[in-house]
């Protein structure tokens, strides 16, 4: 299957516009054309964090399944969890096309999608339609509409709307493609935002609902002082963790191609170093008990293990899936199981933070 994807499937998909190829991938998953398997159940890979249990630490990042069309199909590819969205209260088209660009030589993608999605109502109906299928946690990544008069209210509404169908929430304030959105990472704005979403959860808990973890997704384009403030604000709130990181505006590590000059956020292998350094610096600032999810350039077991040793409890990927194909989660989890076995440790959890000091000592690339 992997051979067929690399030699045939990817060539066919890459002959198409990226958004068209993405749509075909979703349809293939919906129709069952992609062979499925359950998440790898090796006991060494089980992760317990933020009150949730993950069969393995490898998740699909938000962006692939924006409208909650195929969460169970993704889990059936061997992922330990998946995240739908980003979903905004009202449907929106996003930015003008073309808005996704492959940088194949770098195993990277630039996108400037702009939170294109069909809105809360459509995603909620699909998640309710899942019934009781629970192969792994399904998170909902919530955002704000571009033209919203009150973006904090949009995030709160996301918590309220999806509370009964989400296993966790991600508050995405780090996309570079919605003007002004990253301003919510400033300490004053962040404090107001986190209080609002945590108040929404508290109201549901008071009504007898189950606890749902809330994670904050941050950008990799942050200075040390920004990380200080974000860490302080998150630790003083009641959120459960941080996802490090979203796409970058930097083009460091990218080959000099015409595509590299496109505006938007860069993902894939060139993001790996930057995002891993920021992850480790955040681990140093938040301590060992706080949940961190590492994202950016994960496309192999070795890359996933590096993120974990730098301080991640869990990892997510998306661009690697585009380049490596539908067996990637299985390949990574198989490799992680072997890495843990060779280390002599009992669990993947025992690797978390082994190399935090080394990665955190490196300067954030400029």
URCORWO-V106194 format. One record per residue. N is the residue number from 1. RES is the residue in one small letter. SS is DSSP state (alpha for helix, beta for strand, coil for the rest). D_FIRST is the distance of its C-alpha to the first C-alpha in Angstrom with 1 decimal. Layout:
BEGIN
n,res,ss,d_first
N,RES,SS,D_FIRST
N,RES,SS,D_FIRST
END
This chain:
BEGIN
n,res,ss,d_first
1,x,coil,0.0
2,x,alpha,3.8
3,x,alpha,5.4
4,x,alpha,5.0
5,x,alpha,6.2
6,x,alpha,8.7
7,x,alpha,9.9
8,x,alpha,10.1
9,x,alpha,9.5
10,x,alpha,11.6
11,x,alpha,14.1
12,x,alpha,14.7
13,x,alpha,15.2
14,x,alpha,17.3
15,x,coil,19.4
16,x,coil,20.6
17,x,coil,23.1
18,x,alpha,21.5
19,x,alpha,23.0
20,x,alpha,21.9
21,x,alpha,18.2
22,x,alpha,18.7
23,x,alpha,20.2
24,x,alpha,17.4
25,x,alpha,15.0
26,x,alpha,17.6
27,x,alpha,18.0
28,x,alpha,14.4
29,x,alpha,14.7
30,x,alpha,18.1
31,x,alpha,17.2
32,x,coil,14.4
33,x,coil,11.9
34,x,coil,9.4
35,x,coil,8.6
36,x,coil,11.2
37,x,beta,12.7
38,x,coil,16.1
39,x,coil,17.2
40,x,coil,17.5
41,x,coil,21.1
42,x,coil,22.2
43,x,alpha,25.9
44,x,alpha,26.0
45,x,alpha,24.0
46,x,coil,26.0
47,x,beta,28.0
48,x,beta,31.3
49,x,beta,32.8
50,x,coil,34.8
51,x,coil,35.3
52,x,beta,31.6
53,x,beta,29.2
54,x,beta,25.6
55,x,coil,23.1
56,x,coil,21.8
57,x,coil,23.0
58,x,beta,20.0
59,x,beta,20.5
60,x,beta,19.5
61,x,coil,22.6
62,x,coil,24.7
63,x,coil,24.1
64,x,coil,20.7
65,x,coil,22.1
66,x,coil,25.7
67,x,coil,26.9
68,x,coil,25.4
69,x,coil,23.3
70,x,coil,20.2
71,x,alpha,21.2
72,x,alpha,20.0
73,x,alpha,16.6
74,x,alpha,16.2
75,x,alpha,17.6
76,x,coil,15.1
77,x,beta,12.3
78,x,coil,14.2
79,x,coil,16.9
80,x,coil,20.4
81,x,beta,22.1
82,x,beta,21.9
83,x,beta,24.7
84,x,beta,25.6
85,x,beta,27.9
86,x,beta,29.9
87,x,beta,32.1
88,x,coil,35.7
89,x,coil,38.5
90,x,coil,38.7
91,x,coil,36.0
92,x,beta,36.0
93,x,coil,34.5
94,x,coil,34.0
95,x,coil,34.8
96,x,coil,35.0
97,x,coil,32.0
98,x,coil,30.4
99,x,coil,29.7
100,x,beta,26.2
101,x,beta,25.7
102,x,beta,22.8
103,x,beta,23.9
104,x,alpha,20.8
105,x,alpha,22.7
106,x,alpha,23.4
107,x,coil,20.1
108,x,beta,22.5
109,x,beta,23.6
110,x,beta,27.1
111,x,beta,27.9
112,x,coil,31.2
113,x,coil,30.2
114,x,coil,33.2
115,x,coil,32.2
116,x,coil,31.3
117,x,beta,30.8
118,x,coil,32.3
119,x,alpha,34.6
120,x,alpha,35.4
121,x,alpha,36.1
122,x,alpha,32.8
123,x,alpha,30.7
124,x,alpha,33.1
125,x,alpha,32.9
126,x,alpha,29.1
127,x,alpha,29.3
128,x,alpha,32.1
129,x,coil,30.1
130,x,coil,27.5
131,x,coil,30.1
132,x,coil,29.7
133,x,coil,26.0
134,x,coil,25.8
135,x,coil,22.6
136,x,coil,23.7
137,x,beta,26.1
138,x,beta,25.9
139,x,beta,28.1
140,x,beta,29.9
141,x,beta,30.6
142,x,beta,34.0
143,x,coil,35.7
144,x,coil,38.8
145,x,coil,39.4
146,x,coil,40.4
147,x,coil,43.8
148,x,coil,44.5
149,x,coil,48.1
150,x,coil,47.2
151,x,alpha,43.7
152,x,alpha,44.5
153,x,alpha,45.2
154,x,alpha,41.8
155,x,alpha,40.1
156,x,alpha,42.4
157,x,alpha,41.7
158,x,alpha,37.9
159,x,alpha,38.6
160,x,alpha,41.0
161,x,alpha,38.8
162,x,alpha,35.6
163,x,coil,37.3
164,x,coil,36.6
165,x,coil,32.9
166,x,coil,31.7
167,x,coil,31.0
168,x,beta,32.0
169,x,beta,33.1
170,x,beta,32.5
171,x,beta,35.4
172,x,beta,34.1
173,x,coil,37.0
174,x,coil,35.1
175,x,coil,33.5
176,x,coil,35.2
177,x,coil,34.9
178,x,coil,37.6
179,x,coil,41.0
180,x,coil,42.9
181,x,alpha,40.2
182,x,alpha,40.0
183,x,alpha,43.8
184,x,alpha,43.1
185,x,alpha,42.1
186,x,coil,45.8
187,x,alpha,47.5
188,x,alpha,49.9
189,x,alpha,47.4
190,x,alpha,44.8
191,x,alpha,47.4
192,x,alpha,48.2
193,x,alpha,44.6
194,x,alpha,43.7
195,x,alpha,46.9
196,x,alpha,46.1
197,x,alpha,42.6
198,x,alpha,43.8
199,x,alpha,46.8
200,x,alpha,44.6
201,x,alpha,42.8
202,x,alpha,46.1
203,x,alpha,47.5
204,x,alpha,44.6
205,x,alpha,45.2
206,x,alpha,48.9
207,x,coil,48.0
208,x,coil,46.2
209,x,coil,42.5
210,x,coil,40.0
211,x,coil,39.4
212,x,coil,36.6
213,x,beta,35.8
214,x,beta,36.2
215,x,beta,34.5
216,x,beta,35.6
217,x,beta,33.3
218,x,beta,35.0
219,x,coil,34.6
220,x,coil,34.1
221,x,coil,37.0
222,x,coil,39.7
223,x,coil,42.7
224,x,alpha,43.7
225,x,alpha,46.5
226,x,alpha,44.0
227,x,alpha,42.0
228,x,alpha,45.3
229,x,alpha,46.2
230,x,alpha,42.9
231,x,alpha,42.7
232,x,alpha,46.3
233,x,alpha,45.9
234,x,alpha,42.7
235,x,alpha,44.4
236,x,alpha,47.5
237,x,coil,45.6
238,x,coil,43.9
239,x,coil,40.3
240,x,coil,37.7
241,x,beta,35.7
242,x,beta,34.5
243,x,beta,31.2
244,x,beta,31.2
245,x,coil,30.3
246,x,coil,29.9
247,x,coil,29.4
248,x,beta,32.0
249,x,coil,34.5
250,x,coil,34.6
251,x,coil,33.0
252,x,coil,33.4
253,x,coil,30.7
254,x,coil,29.6
255,x,coil,29.9
256,x,coil,32.8
257,x,coil,31.1
258,x,alpha,32.6
259,x,alpha,30.0
260,x,alpha,31.2
261,x,alpha,34.5
262,x,coil,33.1
263,x,coil,34.5
264,x,coil,32.5
265,x,beta,30.6
266,x,beta,28.3
267,x,beta,25.1
268,x,beta,22.5
269,x,alpha,23.2
270,x,alpha,26.9
271,x,alpha,27.7
272,x,alpha,26.7
273,x,alpha,30.0
274,x,alpha,32.2
275,x,alpha,30.6
276,x,alpha,30.5
277,x,alpha,34.2
278,x,alpha,35.2
279,x,alpha,33.3
280,x,alpha,35.3
281,x,alpha,38.5
282,x,alpha,38.0
283,x,alpha,37.4
284,x,alpha,40.7
285,x,alpha,42.4
286,x,alpha,41.2
287,x,coil,41.4
288,x,coil,39.1
289,x,coil,39.1
290,x,coil,37.9
291,x,beta,34.3
292,x,beta,32.4
293,x,beta,28.8
294,x,beta,27.5
295,x,beta,25.5
296,x,coil,25.0
297,x,coil,22.6
298,x,coil,20.4
299,x,coil,17.0
300,x,coil,16.9
301,x,alpha,18.4
302,x,alpha,21.4
303,x,alpha,22.1
304,x,alpha,22.0
305,x,alpha,24.3
306,x,alpha,26.6
307,x,alpha,27.0
308,x,alpha,27.8
309,x,alpha,30.3
310,x,alpha,31.8
311,x,coil,32.6
312,x,coil,29.8
313,x,coil,29.5
314,x,beta,26.2
315,x,beta,23.8
316,x,beta,22.2
317,x,beta,19.8
318,x,coil,18.9
319,x,alpha,18.8
320,x,alpha,16.3
321,x,alpha,13.9
322,x,alpha,14.7
323,x,alpha,14.0
324,x,alpha,11.2
325,x,coil,8.9
326,x,coil,8.4
327,x,coil,7.6
328,x,alpha,10.8
329,x,alpha,13.2
330,x,alpha,11.8
331,x,alpha,11.9
332,x,alpha,15.3
333,x,alpha,16.8
334,x,alpha,15.9
335,x,alpha,17.5
336,x,alpha,20.4
337,x,alpha,21.1
338,x,alpha,21.6
339,x,alpha,23.7
340,x,alpha,25.9
341,x,alpha,26.3
342,x,alpha,27.4
343,x,alpha,29.8
344,x,coil,31.7
345,x,coil,31.7
346,x,coil,31.3
347,x,coil,29.3
348,x,alpha,27.4
349,x,alpha,30.5
350,x,alpha,32.5
351,x,alpha,30.8
352,x,coil,31.8
353,x,coil,34.3
354,x,coil,34.5
355,x,coil,34.5
356,x,alpha,36.0
357,x,alpha,39.3
358,x,alpha,37.7
359,x,alpha,35.5
360,x,alpha,38.4
361,x,coil,40.8
362,x,coil,39.0
363,x,coil,40.4
364,x,coil,38.3
365,x,coil,37.5
366,x,coil,39.7
END
